[in-house]
Amino acid sequence: MARFKRPNQLPMDTLNWLEHRLKSLERQGQDEEAFALRMEMAEWLLGSPDANLIAPLLP
């Protein structure tokens, strides 16, 4: 299993899914949803204590 340098770093599969999802939302004209998803990910990646996503605990 790969170890990440930062606790909130995304695995490549997740990053690829996220990019695909954002493009899909934007193509459908769902700009507010795409923006909200970007902000959630930014909060999580920056380690915000009140972010909604949970990072897995790695040994």
N, C-alpha and C positions, 0 to 999 in steps of 0.2 A: 504494500500500500504506500502511496506517495505521501510524503510529509511536506507541509507547507511552511514557508518562512514566517508568515503572519497568521494569526488565528482565524481571520476572516477572509482568507484568500479562497477564491472559487476554483473548484476542479474544472478542467477544460470542457468536459461534457456539459456541465452546468452553464458555463460561459457561452458555449455554442447555442444551447437551448435559449438562453436569455436574449442573445442577439437575434435569433430567429423570431422569438415571440415579440420583441420590440418592433422589428420590421413588419411583422404581420399586423400588429395593432395599428401602426402608422398607415399601412396600405388600406386598412379598413376605415381610416379616418377617425380612429379612436385615440386622438392625441392626448387627451387628459389621462386616459388609462396608461398610455405609454410613459407619460411624464411621471405618474404616480409610481409605476414600477421602477423607473430609473431612480427616483428619490429613495424608495425603500432599499434598493440595492446599494446606493451611495451611503446611506446611514449604516447599513450592515457592514459594508466594506471598511468604513472609517471607524467601526467599533463603537457606535453610539450605544449607550447603555439602555436606551428605550426603543431600540430597533425591534421590529416584529419578528425577524428571522433568527433562528437559533443555529449557532455554529456547532458542529460536532466536536466533541472533546477528543483530542488525539493524545495518545500516550507519549 
